Amino acid sequence: MFKSMSLAVVVVGLTACGSDSEQSAQCKSYLACIKATTPQISATAEVTYGVDGSCWETADTARVCTAACTDGLTQLRGQFPDASACK
């Protein structure tokens, strides 16, 4: 989880260049899992990985963010195996 949170902080710092990409399905799932299991970081994660997040400004950031969401979701599933929002 800490790896994902630190990556989120890095991605939040990206600057806007126009929107080239849409939120990935992996990040939608990751945000749902965060909201259910670690709501204290939900607002920060939404700024980065949400529909209007900094992740979707370029194709390159979208790829990095999608990979981060995949990794983060895997970590949260391991920590909260019974959380239905993370399945």
Chimera marker file (.cmm) of the C-alpha trace (Angstrom):
<marker_set name="trace">
<marker id="1" x="0.000" y="0.000" z="0.000" r="1" g="1" b="0" radius="0.5"/>
<marker id="2" x="2.774" y="2.456" z="0.827" r="1" g="1" b="0" radius="0.5"/>
<marker id="3" x="4.310" y="1.971" z="-2.598" r="1" g="1" b="0" radius="0.5"/>
<marker id="4" x="1.006" y="2.935" z="-4.195" r="1" g="1" b="0" radius="0.5"/>
<marker id="5" x="0.502" y="5.923" z="-1.937" r="1" g="1" b="0" radius="0.5"/>
<marker id="6" x="4.002" y="7.263" z="-2.627" r="1" g="1" b="0" radius="0.5"/>
<marker id="7" x="3.459" y="6.781" z="-6.355" r="1" g="1" b="0" radius="0.5"/>
<marker id="8" x="0.195" y="8.688" z="-6.048" r="1" g="1" b="0" radius="0.5"/>
<marker id="9" x="2.016" y="11.613" z="-4.491" r="1" g="1" b="0" radius="0.5"/>
<marker id="10" x="4.503" y="11.686" z="-7.376" r="1" g="1" b="0" radius="0.5"/>
<marker id="11" x="1.769" y="11.553" z="-9.991" r="1" g="1" b="0" radius="0.5"/>
<marker id="12" x="-0.221" y="14.343" z="-8.316" r="1" g="1" b="0" radius="0.5"/>
<marker id="13" x="2.644" y="16.677" z="-9.161" r="1" g="1" b="0" radius="0.5"/>
<marker id="14" x="2.275" y="16.239" z="-12.921" r="1" g="1" b="0" radius="0.5"/>
<marker id="15" x="1.318" y="19.342" z="-14.850" r="1" g="1" b="0" radius="0.5"/>
<marker id="16" x="-1.645" y="19.661" z="-17.160" r="1" g="1" b="0" radius="0.5"/>
<marker id="17" x="-0.993" y="19.296" z="-20.874" r="1" g="1" b="0" radius="0.5"/>
<marker id="18" x="-4.516" y="18.660" z="-22.098" r="1" g="1" b="0" radius="0.5"/>
<marker id="19" x="-6.377" y="15.414" z="-21.733" r="1" g="1" b="0" radius="0.5"/>
<marker id="20" x="-5.227" y="12.638" z="-24.063" r="1" g="1" b="0" radius="0.5"/>
<marker id="21" x="-6.488" y="9.601" z="-22.168" r="1" g="1" b="0" radius="0.5"/>
<marker id="22" x="-9.472" y="8.346" z="-20.205" r="1" g="1" b="0" radius="0.5"/>
<marker id="23" x="-9.487" y="6.795" z="-16.760" r="1" g="1" b="0" radius="0.5"/>
<marker id="24" x="-8.601" y="3.106" z="-16.971" r="1" g="1" b="0" radius="0.5"/>
<marker id="25" x="-10.784" y="0.306" z="-15.661" r="1" g="1" b="0" radius="0.5"/>
<marker id="26" x="-7.923" y="-0.698" z="-13.363" r="1" g="1" b="0" radius="0.5"/>
<marker id="27" x="-7.930" y="2.732" z="-11.730" r="1" g="1" b="0" radius="0.5"/>
<marker id="28" x="-11.714" y="2.724" z="-11.365" r="1" g="1" b="0" radius="0.5"/>
<marker id="29" x="-11.404" y="-0.570" z="-9.498" r="1" g="1" b="0" radius="0.5"/>
<marker id="30" x="-8.479" y="0.681" z="-7.438" r="1" g="1" b="0" radius="0.5"/>
<marker id="31" x="-10.402" y="3.786" z="-6.349" r="1" g="1" b="0" radius="0.5"/>
<marker id="32" x="-13.423" y="1.702" z="-5.357" r="1" g="1" b="0" radius="0.5"/>
<marker id="33" x="-11.173" y="-0.516" z="-3.269" r="1" g="1" b="0" radius="0.5"/>
<marker id="34" x="-9.454" y="2.482" z="-1.657" r="1" g="1" b="0" radius="0.5"/>
<marker id="35" x="-12.808" y="4.027" z="-0.746" r="1" g="1" b="0" radius="0.5"/>
<marker id="36" x="-13.873" y="0.795" z="0.923" r="1" g="1" b="0" radius="0.5"/>
<marker id="37" x="-10.641" y="-0.033" z="2.733" r="1" g="1" b="0" radius="0.5"/>
<marker id="38" x="-8.570" y="3.128" z="3.242" r="1" g="1" b="0" radius="0.5"/>
<marker id="39" x="-10.952" y="6.063" z="2.964" r="1" g="1" b="0" radius="0.5"/>
<marker id="40" x="-8.425" y="8.409" z="4.573" r="1" g="1" b="0" radius="0.5"/>
<marker id="41" x="-6.443" y="8.471" z="1.293" r="1" g="1" b="0" radius="0.5"/>
<marker id="42" x="-9.463" y="8.481" z="-0.990" r="1" g="1" b="0" radius="0.5"/>
<marker id="43" x="-9.422" y="12.215" z="-1.752" r="1" g="1" b="0" radius="0.5"/>
<marker id="44" x="-5.730" y="12.200" z="-2.650" r="1" g="1" b="0" radius="0.5"/>
<marker id="45" x="-6.133" y="9.117" z="-4.806" r="1" g="1" b="0" radius="0.5"/>
<marker id="46" x="-9.130" y="10.649" z="-6.599" r="1" g="1" b="0" radius="0.5"/>
<marker id="47" x="-7.099" y="13.735" z="-7.571" r="1" g="1" b="0" radius="0.5"/>
<marker id="48" x="-4.576" y="11.479" z="-9.222" r="1" g="1" b="0" radius="0.5"/>
<marker id="49" x="-6.487" y="8.424" z="-10.453" r="1" g="1" b="0" radius="0.5"/>
<marker id="50" x="-10.039" y="9.778" z="-10.750" r="1" g="1" b="0" radius="0.5"/>
<marker id="51" x="-11.857" y="10.648" z="-13.968" r="1" g="1" b="0" radius="0.5"/>
<marker id="52" x="-10.363" y="14.151" z="-14.050" r="1" g="1" b="0" radius="0.5"/>
<marker id="53" x="-7.115" y="13.114" z="-12.383" r="1" g="1" b="0" radius="0.5"/>
<marker id="54" x="-3.620" y="14.041" z="-13.428" r="1" g="1" b="0" radius="0.5"/>
<marker id="55" x="-3.077" y="10.506" z="-14.707" r="1" g="1" b="0" radius="0.5"/>
<marker id="56" x="-5.101" y="11.039" z="-17.839" r="1" g="1" b="0" radius="0.5"/>
<marker id="57" x="-3.285" y="14.098" z="-19.180" r="1" g="1" b="0" radius="0.5"/>
<marker id="58" x="-1.016" y="12.144" z="-21.545" r="1" g="1" b="0" radius="0.5"/>
<marker id="59" x="-0.762" y="8.617" z="-22.854" r="1" g="1" b="0" radius="0.5"/>
<marker id="60" x="2.539" y="8.150" z="-21.018" r="1" g="1" b="0" radius="0.5"/>
<marker id="61" x="1.149" y="9.137" z="-17.625" r="1" g="1" b="0" radius="0.5"/>
<marker id="62" x="-1.917" y="6.995" z="-18.284" r="1" g="1" b="0" radius="0.5"/>
<marker id="63" x="0.281" y="3.920" z="-18.779" r="1" g="1" b="0" radius="0.5"/>
<marker id="64" x="2.258" y="4.620" z="-15.594" r="1" g="1" b="0" radius="0.5"/>
<marker id="65" x="-0.909" y="5.236" z="-13.596" r="1" g="1" b="0" radius="0.5"/>
<marker id="66" x="-2.675" y="2.146" z="-14.896" r="1" g="1" b="0" radius="0.5"/>
<marker id="67" x="0.304" y="0.047" z="-13.837" r="1" g="1" b="0" radius="0.5"/>
<marker id="68" x="0.300" y="1.750" z="-10.416" r="1" g="1" b="0" radius="0.5"/>
<marker id="69" x="-3.421" y="1.073" z="-10.014" r="1" g="1" b="0" radius="0.5"/>
<marker id="70" x="-2.940" y="-2.575" z="-10.917" r="1" g="1" b="0" radius="0.5"/>
<marker id="71" x="-0.143" y="-2.916" z="-8.370" r="1" g="1" b="0" radius="0.5"/>
<marker id="72" x="-2.043" y="-0.970" z="-5.716" r="1" g="1" b="0" radius="0.5"/>
<marker id="73" x="-5.160" y="-3.059" z="-6.174" r="1" g="1" b="0" radius="0.5"/>
<marker id="74" x="-3.131" y="-6.247" z="-5.836" r="1" g="1" b="0" radius="0.5"/>
<marker id="75" x="-1.623" y="-4.944" z="-2.597" r="1" g="1" b="0" radius="0.5"/>
<marker id="76" x="-4.978" y="-3.908" z="-1.151" r="1" g="1" b="0" radius="0.5"/>
<marker id="77" x="-6.505" y="-7.264" z="-2.083" r="1" g="1" b="0" radius="0.5"/>
<marker id="78" x="-3.735" y="-8.908" z="-0.078" r="1" g="1" b="0" radius="0.5"/>
<marker id="79" x="-4.350" y="-6.658" z="2.908" r="1" g="1" b="0" radius="0.5"/>
<marker id="80" x="-8.151" y="-6.766" z="2.750" r="1" g="1" b="0" radius="0.5"/>
<marker id="81" x="-9.027" y="-10.159" z="1.201" r="1" g="1" b="0" radius="0.5"/>
<marker id="82" x="-12.648" y="-9.980" z="2.362" r="1" g="1" b="0" radius="0.5"/>
<marker id="83" x="-13.384" y="-6.513" z="0.952" r="1" g="1" b="0" radius="0.5"/>
<marker id="84" x="-15.988" y="-7.018" z="-1.754" r="1" g="1" b="0" radius="0.5"/>
<marker id="85" x="-15.107" y="-3.687" z="-3.396" r="1" g="1" b="0" radius="0.5"/>
<marker id="86" x="-11.603" y="-5.030" z="-4.105" r="1" g="1" b="0" radius="0.5"/>
<marker id="87" x="-12.557" y="-8.245" z="-5.872" r="1" g="1" b="0" radius="0.5"/>
<link id1="1" id2="2" r="1" g="1" b="0" radius="0.2"/>
<link id1="2" id2="3" r="1" g="1" b="0" radius="0.2"/>
<link id1="3" id2="4" r="1" g="1" b="0" radius="0.2"/>
<link id1="4" id2="5" r="1" g="1" b="0" radius="0.2"/>
<link id1="5" id2="6" r="1" g="1" b="0" radius="0.2"/>
<link id1="6" id2="7" r="1" g="1" b="0" radius="0.2"/>
<link id1="7" id2="8" r="1" g="1" b="0" radius="0.2"/>
<link id1="8" id2="9" r="1" g="1" b="0" radius="0.2"/>
<link id1="9" id2="10" r="1" g="1" b="0" radius="0.2"/>
<link id1="10" id2="11" r="1" g="1" b="0" radius="0.2"/>
<link id1="11" id2="12" r="1" g="1" b="0" radius="0.2"/>
<link id1="12" id2="13" r="1" g="1" b="0" radius="0.2"/>
<link id1="13" id2="14" r="1" g="1" b="0" radius="0.2"/>
<link id1="14" id2="15" r="1" g="1" b="0" radius="0.2"/>
<link id1="15" id2="16" r="1" g="1" b="0" radius="0.2"/>
<link id1="16" id2="17" r="1" g="1" b="0" radius="0.2"/>
<link id1="17" id2="18" r="1" g="1" b="0" radius="0.2"/>
<link id1="18" id2="19" r="1" g="1" b="0" radius="0.2"/>
<link id1="19" id2="20" r="1" g="1" b="0" radius="0.2"/>
<link id1="20" id2="21" r="1" g="1" b="0" radius="0.2"/>
<link id1="21" id2="22" r="1" g="1" b="0" radius="0.2"/>
<link id1="22" id2="23" r="1" g="1" b="0" radius="0.2"/>
<link id1="23" id2="24" r="1" g="1" b="0" radius="0.2"/>
<link id1="24" id2="25" r="1" g="1" b="0" radius="0.2"/>
<link id1="25" id2="26" r="1" g="1" b="0" radius="0.2"/>
<link id1="26" id2="27" r="1" g="1" b="0" radius="0.2"/>
<link id1="27" id2="28" r="1" g="1" b="0" radius="0.2"/>
<link id1="28" id2="29" r="1" g="1" b="0" radius="0.2"/>
<link id1="29" id2="30" r="1" g="1" b="0" radius="0.2"/>
<link id1="30" id2="31" r="1" g="1" b="0" radius="0.2"/>
<link id1="31" id2="32" r="1" g="1" b="0" radius="0.2"/>
<link id1="32" id2="33" r="1" g="1" b="0" radius="0.2"/>
<link id1="33" id2="34" r="1" g="1" b="0" radius="0.2"/>
<link id1="34" id2="35" r="1" g="1" b="0" radius="0.2"/>
<link id1="35" id2="36" r="1" g="1" b="0" radius="0.2"/>
<link id1="36" id2="37" r="1" g="1" b="0" radius="0.2"/>
<link id1="37" id2="38" r="1" g="1" b="0" radius="0.2"/>
<link id1="38" id2="39" r="1" g="1" b="0" radius="0.2"/>
<link id1="39" id2="40" r="1" g="1" b="0" radius="0.2"/>
<link id1="40" id2="41" r="1" g="1" b="0" radius="0.2"/>
<link id1="41" id2="42" r="1" g="1" b="0" radius="0.2"/>
<link id1="42" id2="43" r="1" g="1" b="0" radius="0.2"/>
<link id1="43" id2="44" r="1" g="1" b="0" radius="0.2"/>
<link id1="44" id2="45" r="1" g="1" b="0" radius="0.2"/>
<link id1="45" id2="46" r="1" g="1" b="0" radius="0.2"/>
<link id1="46" id2="47" r="1" g="1" b="0" radius="0.2"/>
<link id1="47" id2="48" r="1" g="1" b="0" radius="0.2"/>
<link id1="48" id2="49" r="1" g="1" b="0" radius="0.2"/>
<link id1="49" id2="50" r="1" g="1" b="0" radius="0.2"/>
<link id1="50" id2="51" r="1" g="1" b="0" radius="0.2"/>
<link id1="51" id2="52" r="1" g="1" b="0" radius="0.2"/>
<link id1="52" id2="53" r="1" g="1" b="0" radius="0.2"/>
<link id1="53" id2="54" r="1" g="1" b="0" radius="0.2"/>
<link id1="54" id2="55" r="1" g="1" b="0" radius="0.2"/>
<link id1="55" id2="56" r="1" g="1" b="0" radius="0.2"/>
<link id1="56" id2="57" r="1" g="1" b="0" radius="0.2"/>
<link id1="57" id2="58" r="1" g="1" b="0" radius="0.2"/>
<link id1="58" id2="59" r="1" g="1" b="0" radius="0.2"/>
<link id1="59" id2="60" r="1" g="1" b="0" radius="0.2"/>
<link id1="60" id2="61" r="1" g="1" b="0" radius="0.2"/>
<link id1="61" id2="62" r="1" g="1" b="0" radius="0.2"/>
<link id1="62" id2="63" r="1" g="1" b="0" radius="0.2"/>
<link id1="63" id2="64" r="1" g="1" b="0" radius="0.2"/>
<link id1="64" id2="65" r="1" g="1" b="0" radius="0.2"/>
<link id1="65" id2="66" r="1" g="1" b="0" radius="0.2"/>
<link id1="66" id2="67" r="1" g="1" b="0" radius="0.2"/>
<link id1="67" id2="68" r="1" g="1" b="0" radius="0.2"/>
<link id1="68" id2="69" r="1" g="1" b="0" radius="0.2"/>
<link id1="69" id2="70" r="1" g="1" b="0" radius="0.2"/>
<link id1="70" id2="71" r="1" g="1" b="0" radius="0.2"/>
<link id1="71" id2="72" r="1" g="1" b="0" radius="0.2"/>
<link id1="72" id2="73" r="1" g="1" b="0" radius="0.2"/>
<link id1="73" id2="74" r="1" g="1" b="0" radius="0.2"/>
<link id1="74" id2="75" r="1" g="1" b="0" radius="0.2"/>
<link id1="75" id2="76" r="1" g="1" b="0" radius="0.2"/>
<link id1="76" id2="77" r="1" g="1" b="0" radius="0.2"/>
<link id1="77" id2="78" r="1" g="1" b="0" radius="0.2"/>
<link id1="78" id2="79" r="1" g="1" b="0" radius="0.2"/>
<link id1="79" id2="80" r="1" g="1" b="0" radius="0.2"/>
<link id1="80" id2="81" r="1" g="1" b="0" radius="0.2"/>
<link id1="81" id2="82" r="1" g="1" b="0" radius="0.2"/>
<link id1="82" id2="83" r="1" g="1" b="0" radius="0.2"/>
<link id1="83" id2="84" r="1" g="1" b="0" radius="0.2"/>
<link id1="84" id2="85" r="1" g="1" b="0" radius="0.2"/>
<link id1="85" id2="86" r="1" g="1" b="0" radius="0.2"/>
<link id1="86" id2="87" r="1" g="1" b="0" radius="0.2"/>
</marker_set>
